[in-house]
Amino acid sequence: MSEIVISHAIELATQKVLALAFHPDGRHLAAGDRDGFIHIIDAETGEVLRTLGRHVEFVYALAFDPDTGHLISSGKDKSLRVWNIDDGTFIRDESGIFMGAAARTLSAQGCRQNVRSHTMTVRTIACEPGGVMATGAQDCKVKFWRHGDPIRTYDWHSAPVTAVRFAPETGILYSSSQDRTIRSWNETTGAVIHKYCGHNAGICGFDFIDESRFVSVDESGIVILWHTASESIDSIVYTASRKLTCAHYDRTCERLILGAEDGAIEIVHLRDIVAGSPDVDTAVCSMRLHASAVRCIDSASGRIASGDNSGKVMISVEV
């Protein structure tokens, strides 16, 4: 049975790490903290290369633009800031509220009323080639963006949005929410294409296995497999024995990585389970990596990055 080995433990000068994102090169990792800073980490060495900042308090979501390599961050201040991680410079704010930092205090940052983006904090960002982006927020809304412009708003969720994803091949936008549903959206009309119901707790993450299947994870530990063409549950593929806080699907390694309230990381090898493995235990690797709740997870180039409530980032590998 495989195990998880920590390659680097990085302790940031903050209480919480709330967002992580690997650069498309797989070597650079961005970590957003509760103090509004973003730390760029060399995933091979564990060295913090530079710190970008800053949002007014919490950084909640991070994503890299696959076309430019620029980092997009969201904060409690409701801004969506774009950064060049090579030199740490701020490029622009897609939300249109941040006009540039004043010289002395955070409270004096040149902000104006939010006119383009969400009315509450953005909790999830997804970027696709061609200048396409989606955001989901605490205001229960999903927004579709193209080249920095908000094209359409989807407002059918009844609770905060927890994840947005584009389906492979089709590019159809999907979102999950604490309202226990996953929805797919018509880009042109704004209508719901499908509504997937089956969870009995808030959904903390979902992602696509391929163009026709996806998995969703709720806070109670239930992992459900769905087919995009059907609103009925295909199967419950795994049930964790602990409360979950976040989830990430590593498509390259065909594994679902789960973060837990008790600091554990669980790796579920979906290839084995979906194929009908007779022994689910052989498809699961579990280890308590953190001393406090895991808040965010990402993976690239075989590495797993996880951030927790104490301000630590663990970079680990499965062996």
C-alpha positions in Angstrom: 0.0 0.0 0.0 1.3 3.5 -0.9 2.1 6.2 1.7 2.5 10.0 1.7 5.9 11.4 2.3 6.5 15.1 3.1 9.2 16.6 0.9 8.9 20.2 2.3 7.1 21.8 5.2 6.9 25.6 4.8 5.7 27.7 7.7 4.4 31.0 6.6 4.1 34.0 9.0 0.3 33.8 9.1 -2.5 31.9 10.8 -4.2 30.4 7.8 -3.4 29.3 4.3 -6.7 29.5 2.4 -5.7 29.1 -1.2 -3.1 27.2 -3.3 -2.4 27.0 -7.0 0.4 25.5 -9.0 1.7 27.4 -12.0 1.3 25.5 -15.3 5.1 24.8 -15.2 4.5 22.6 -12.1 7.5 24.2 -10.3 6.0 27.3 -8.9 3.3 27.3 -6.2 1.2 30.3 -5.1 -0.1 30.3 -1.5 -2.7 32.9 -0.3 -3.0 33.7 3.4 -5.4 35.3 5.8 -3.4 38.5 6.0 -3.9 39.2 2.3 -0.5 38.2 1.1 0.4 35.7 -1.7 3.6 33.7 -1.4 5.4 32.3 -4.5 7.1 29.1 -3.5 9.7 27.0 -5.5 8.0 23.5 -5.2 11.3 21.7 -5.9 13.2 23.4 -3.0 10.4 24.7 -0.7 12.0 28.2 -0.8 9.6 31.2 -0.7 10.8 33.2 -3.7 8.8 36.4 -3.2 5.6 37.7 -1.5 3.0 39.6 -3.4 0.6 42.0 -1.7 -1.6 42.8 -0.7 -5.4 42.2 -0.4 -7.3 43.7 2.5 -7.3 40.5 4.6 -8.0 37.0 3.4 -6.9 35.6 0.0 -9.6 33.0 -0.7 -8.9 31.8 -4.3 -6.0 31.6 -6.7 -5.7 30.5 -10.3 -3.2 30.8 -13.1 -4.1 32.1 -16.6 -2.9 29.3 -18.9 -2.2 31.8 -21.8 -0.1 34.4 -19.9 1.0 32.6 -16.8 -0.3 35.5 -14.7 -1.8 34.8 -11.3 -5.4 35.8 -10.5 -6.3 36.2 -6.8 -9.5 37.0 -4.9 -9.7 38.5 -1.5 -12.1 39.5 1.2 -12.0 43.0 -0.3 -13.9 41.5 -3.3 -11.2 42.4 -5.8 -9.9 40.0 -8.5 -6.2 41.0 -8.9 -3.9 39.9 -11.7 -0.2 39.5 -10.9 3.1 38.9 -12.7 4.8 36.3 -10.4 8.2 36.8 -12.1 8.7 40.2 -10.7 5.8 40.5 -8.2 4.1 43.4 -10.0 0.4 44.1 -9.8 -1.1 44.3 -13.3 -4.8 45.1 -12.9 -8.0 44.4 -11.0 -10.6 42.6 -13.1 -13.4 43.6 -10.6 -12.8 47.3 -11.2 -12.7 48.3 -7.6 -9.0 48.5 -6.8 -7.4 51.5 -8.3 -3.8 51.3 -6.8 -2.3 51.2 -3.4 -1.9 54.5 -1.5 1.4 55.2 0.2 0.7 54.4 3.8 -2.2 52.3 5.1 -4.3 49.4 3.7 -7.4 51.3 4.6 -6.2 54.1 2.3 -6.1 51.8 -0.8 -7.7 53.4 -3.7 -10.9 51.3 -4.0 -14.3 52.3 -5.4 -17.6 50.6 -5.4 -17.7 47.2 -7.0 -19.1 47.7 -10.5 -18.2 44.6 -12.5 -17.7 41.6 -10.2 -19.4 39.9 -7.3 -21.1 41.7 -4.3 -19.4 39.3 -1.9 -16.1 37.5 -1.7 -15.1 35.2 -4.6 -14.3 31.8 -3.3 -13.4 29.9 -6.5 -11.7 30.8 -9.9 -11.2 28.6 -13.0 -9.3 29.7 -16.1 -9.2 28.2 -19.6 -7.2 29.1 -22.7 -8.5 31.9 -24.9 -9.1 34.4 -22.1 -11.9 32.4 -20.5 -12.5 32.6 -16.7 -15.3 31.6 -14.3 -15.8 32.8 -10.7 -18.1 31.7 -7.9 -18.8 33.7 -4.7 -20.4 33.9 -1.4 -23.2 36.0 -3.1 -24.4 32.6 -4.5 -23.6 33.7 -8.0 -21.4 32.3 -10.8 -19.9 34.7 -13.4 -18.5 33.8 -16.8 -15.7 36.1 -18.1 -14.0 36.5 -21.4 -10.8 38.6 -21.8 -11.4 40.3 -18.5 -15.0 41.2 -19.1 -17.9 39.6 -17.2 -20.2 38.3 -20.0 -22.9 36.6 -18.0 -24.1 36.0 -14.4 -25.8 32.8 -13.3 -27.8 33.3 -10.1 -29.8 30.1 -9.5 -27.7 28.8 -6.5 -29.3 29.4 -3.1 -26.0 29.2 -1.0 -22.4 30.2 -1.5 -20.6 28.7 -4.6 -17.8 26.4 -3.6 -16.2 25.4 -7.0 -16.4 26.3 -10.7 -15.1 24.0 -13.5 -15.1 23.8 -17.2 -15.9 20.4 -18.7 -13.1 19.0 -20.8 -13.7 19.0 -24.6 -17.1 20.8 -24.4 -16.0 23.8 -22.3 -19.4 23.8 -20.5 -19.3 25.6 -17.2 -20.3 23.7 -14.0 -20.5 24.9 -10.4 -21.1 23.4 -7.0 -22.6 25.0 -3.9 -23.2 24.7 -0.3 -26.9 24.3 -1.4 -25.8 20.7 -2.0 -26.3 20.9 -5.8 -24.1 20.9 -8.9 -25.3 22.8 -11.9 -24.2 23.2 -15.5 -24.9 26.4 -17.4 -25.9 27.5 -20.9 -23.4 30.2 -21.8 -25.8 32.0 -24.2 -29.1 32.0 -22.3 -27.9 31.7 -18.7 -30.3 28.8 -18.1 -29.5 25.7 -16.1 -28.7 22.7 -18.4 -28.5 20.1 -15.6 -29.0 20.1 -11.9 -27.4 17.3 -10.0 -28.9 16.5 -6.5 -27.8 13.7 -4.2 -25.6 15.2 -1.4 -27.0 15.6 2.1 -24.3 18.1 3.1 -22.6 21.1 1.6 -20.4 20.3 -1.4 -16.7 21.2 -0.7 -15.4 20.3 -4.2 -15.9 18.5 -7.5 -13.9 17.9 -10.7 -14.0 16.1 -14.0 -12.5 12.6 -14.5 -13.0 13.0 -18.3 -15.4 14.8 -20.6 -18.4 12.7 -19.6 -17.9 11.9 -15.9 -17.2 13.9 -12.7 -16.9 13.3 -9.0 -18.2 15.5 -6.2 -17.3 15.5 -2.5 -19.3 16.8 0.5 -18.4 17.8 4.0 -19.7 14.6 5.5 -17.2 12.6 3.4 -19.4 11.2 0.6 -17.8 11.0 -2.8 -20.3 10.6 -5.7 -19.6 9.7 -9.3 -21.8 11.3 -12.0 -22.3 11.1 -15.7 -22.8 14.5 -17.3 -25.8 13.4 -19.4 -27.8 12.1 -16.4 -29.0 13.9 -13.3 -29.1 10.6 -11.4 -26.3 9.4 -9.1 -24.1 6.8 -10.9 -22.6 5.5 -7.7 -21.2 6.5 -4.3 -17.5 5.5 -4.9 -16.1 6.3 -1.4 -17.1 7.4 2.1 -14.5 9.1 4.3 -14.6 8.5 8.0 -13.9 12.1 8.9 -15.3 15.6 8.1 -13.9 16.9 4.9 -13.0 20.5 4.1 -11.6 20.5 0.5 -11.0 18.3 -2.5 -8.9 18.2 -5.6 -8.8 15.8 -8.5 -5.4 15.0 -10.0 -6.3 14.0 -13.5 -2.8 13.0 -14.5 -2.5 10.5 -11.7 -6.2 9.6 -11.6 -6.5 10.3 -7.9 -8.8 12.3 -5.8 -7.1 14.2 -2.9 -9.2 15.0 0.1 -8.4 17.4 2.9 -9.9 16.9 6.4 -10.9 18.9 9.5 -8.5 16.8 11.6 -5.5 17.6 9.4 -5.5 14.4 7.4 -5.0 14.0 3.7 -6.7 11.0 2.0 -5.8 9.9 -1.6 -8.5 7.9 -3.4 -7.4 6.1 -6.5 -10.5 6.4 -8.6 -9.2 4.4 -11.5 -9.3 1.3 -9.2 -12.6 2.1 -7.6 -14.5 3.1 -10.8 -13.1 -0.1 -12.5 -14.8 -2.2 -9.8 -11.8 -2.9 -7.5 -13.0 -5.6 -5.0 -11.1 -4.0 -2.1 -11.6 -0.3 -1.7 -9.0 -0.1 1.1 -6.3 -0.9 -1.4 -7.3 2.2 -3.4 -7.0 4.7 -0.5 -3.9 6.2 1.1 -4.4 8.2 4.3 -2.1 10.2 6.5 -2.5 13.0 9.1 0.0 15.5 7.6 -1.2 18.6 9.4 -1.8 19.5 13.1 -4.8 21.6 12.2 -7.6 21.6 9.6 -6.6 21.4 5.9 -8.0 24.4 4.0 -6.8 23.9 0.4 -5.1 21.4 -1.9 -3.6 21.4 -5.4 -1.2 19.1 -7.3 1.2 19.1 -10.2 4.1 17.1 -11.5 3.4 14.3 -9.0 3.5 16.7 -6.1 0.7 17.4 -3.6 0.5 20.8 -1.9 -1.8 21.3 1.1 -2.3 24.4 3.3 -3.8 24.5 6.8 -5.3 26.7 9.6 -1.9 27.2 11.3 -0.2 28.8 8.3 1.7 25.8 7.1 2.1 24.5 3.5 3.1 20.9 3.0 4.5 19.7 -0.3 4.4 15.9 -0.4 4.5 12.9 -2.7 2.8 9.6 -2.8 5.3 6.6 -2.8 
